[in-house]
Amino acid sequence: MIEAHGLTKRYGPKTAVDDVTFTVHPGKVTGFLGPNGAGKSTTMRMIVGLDRPTHGTVTVNGRPYAQHRSPLHEVGALLDAKAVHTGRSAYNHLLAMAATHGIGKARVREVIEMTGLDTVAKKRVGGFSLGMGQRLGIASALLGDPRTLILDEPVNGLDPEGVVWVRNLVRYLAGEGRTVFLSSHLMSEMALTADHIIVVGRGRILADAPVADIVGRAAGTTVRVRSPHATRLVELMAGPGITVTSTAPESFEITGSTAEAIGEAAAGAQLVLHELTPVKGSLEDAYMALTQDSVEYHSTDAGLHPDHLSDHSGAHAAPSSTEGAHR
Ligand SMILES: Nc1ncnc2c1ncn2[C@@H]1O[C@H](COP(=O)(O)OP(=O)(O)OP(=O)(O)O)[C@@H](O)[C@H]1O
């Protein structure tokens, strides 16, 4: 169990983590999601005592990390897969870690086997690929057979087989009753792996809920519409809480309304519809909606230009977003 209360980290004027309170429960995989710079790594570093909070507290299995007499048996962490002595072999790296924590060679061999490193265990870590480095990091985290695992971007650099392996491994470990907290940028992967999701943006918690709830919030709220009278329809539908995004000439996606309402509005104004499709929500959609105001590094998308909306009835092009306009 990980419990954070009012956890805050400032680096000079920059607030990396801003008064966050959350609990990561045992027996579940909890995903930690957020855009670049959201504060995920800083939070994880504070959990394992590598960064000191400016304010607030965080405990693992009931105590601050530093107060555990044998922390490796309590918490296994993968924070920076490259932070390994590159001249050593994987086996010797694990053996050195084990020796300082009273862990025997048998456990070293066990974690090497669990992480599929058998054939490369005697090779120098300096020559490892990113994926092999990740596996070694996970082996190190598992070494003390800890009750709590913290993995920062564990699937980063892994091939598809490796991604599935991490998924099965963390689900197995949570199934044994352990606390598993992992960060990722891969929303689709998180939907398959995690039971519960904590989303952060600009150092603050944006959502803390079961995966099903987060996906459920996004489900059915977007409708894809195709019509030769796209602009007229957008004007008709505009209103508080309605967001319209143009996807191509004559088609747009509308959030905040229903297929029924759009169909009736179109019929009332005698506007022809070529398509009216509720778009099933995904974790990706939910995540994008949650974090849209928290992304520090935006990319541009030329495909979403308002001019792409057309109306064959001769009206002017509608704006791509009409949030808050009058219905
Ligand atoms: N040592 C530091 N000194 C100054 N600023 C820092 C330091 N470490 C992190 N930051 C800043 O704090 C913010 C949060 O960074 P952090 O690495 O925790 O985010 P993240 O969610 O892990 O991002 P990413 O997914 O890109 O790794 C960023 O704006 C980052 O630039």
The ligand as a MOL file (V3000), in Angstrom:
LIG
                    3D

  0  0  0     0  0            999 V3000
M  V30 BEGIN CTAB
M  V30 COUNTS 31 33 0 0 0
M  V30 BEGIN ATOM
M  V30 1 N 15.6130 17.9520 -10.8190 0
M  V30 2 C 14.7370 18.7830 -11.3790 0
M  V30 3 N 14.9850 20.1200 -11.4360 0
M  V30 4 C 14.0960 20.9730 -11.9960 0
M  V30 5 N 12.9150 20.6000 -12.5530 0
M  V30 6 C 12.6350 19.2950 -12.5330 0
M  V30 7 C 13.5090 18.3100 -11.9550 0
M  V30 8 N 12.9270 17.0950 -12.0920 0
M  V30 9 C 11.7490 17.2970 -12.7220 0
M  V30 10 N 11.5790 18.6130 -12.9940 0
M  V30 11 C 10.4080 19.2260 -13.6400 0
M  V30 12 O 9.2570 18.8120 -12.9360 0
M  V30 13 C 8.2040 18.4980 -13.8260 0
M  V30 14 C 7.7370 17.0730 -13.6180 0
M  V30 15 O 8.7440 16.1800 -14.1020 0
M  V30 16 P 8.6080 14.5950 -14.0600 0
M  V30 17 O 9.8500 14.0230 -14.6500 0
M  V30 18 O 8.2380 14.1630 -12.6940 0
M  V30 19 O 7.3770 14.3410 -15.0220 0
M  V30 20 P 6.8810 12.9910 -15.7040 0
M  V30 21 O 5.3950 12.9870 -15.5650 0
M  V30 22 O 7.6220 11.8320 -15.1510 0
M  V30 23 O 7.2660 13.2490 -17.2090 0
M  V30 24 P 7.8020 12.2340 -18.3440 0
M  V30 25 O 6.6380 11.4140 -18.7290 0
M  V30 26 O 8.2070 13.1970 -19.4250 0
M  V30 27 O 8.9240 11.4760 -17.7440 0
M  V30 28 C 8.7170 18.7850 -15.2380 0
M  V30 29 O 8.3130 20.0600 -15.6340 0
M  V30 30 C 10.2140 18.7120 -15.0720 0
M  V30 31 O 10.8600 19.5240 -16.0060 0
M  V30 END ATOM
M  V30 BEGIN BOND
M  V30 1 1 1 2
M  V30 2 1 2 3
M  V30 3 2 2 7
M  V30 4 2 3 4
M  V30 5 1 4 5
M  V30 6 2 5 6
M  V30 7 1 6 7
M  V30 8 1 6 10
M  V30 9 1 7 8
M  V30 10 2 8 9
M  V30 11 1 9 10
M  V30 12 1 10 11
M  V30 13 1 11 12
M  V30 14 1 11 30
M  V30 15 1 12 13
M  V30 16 1 13 14
M  V30 17 1 13 28
M  V30 18 1 14 15
M  V30 19 1 15 16
M  V30 20 2 16 17
M  V30 21 1 16 18
M  V30 22 1 16 19
M  V30 23 1 19 20
M  V30 24 2 20 21
M  V30 25 1 20 22
M  V30 26 1 20 23
M  V30 27 1 23 24
M  V30 28 2 24 25
M  V30 29 1 24 26
M  V30 30 1 24 27
M  V30 31 1 28 29
M  V30 32 1 28 30
M  V30 33 1 30 31
M  V30 END BOND
M  V30 END CTAB
M  END
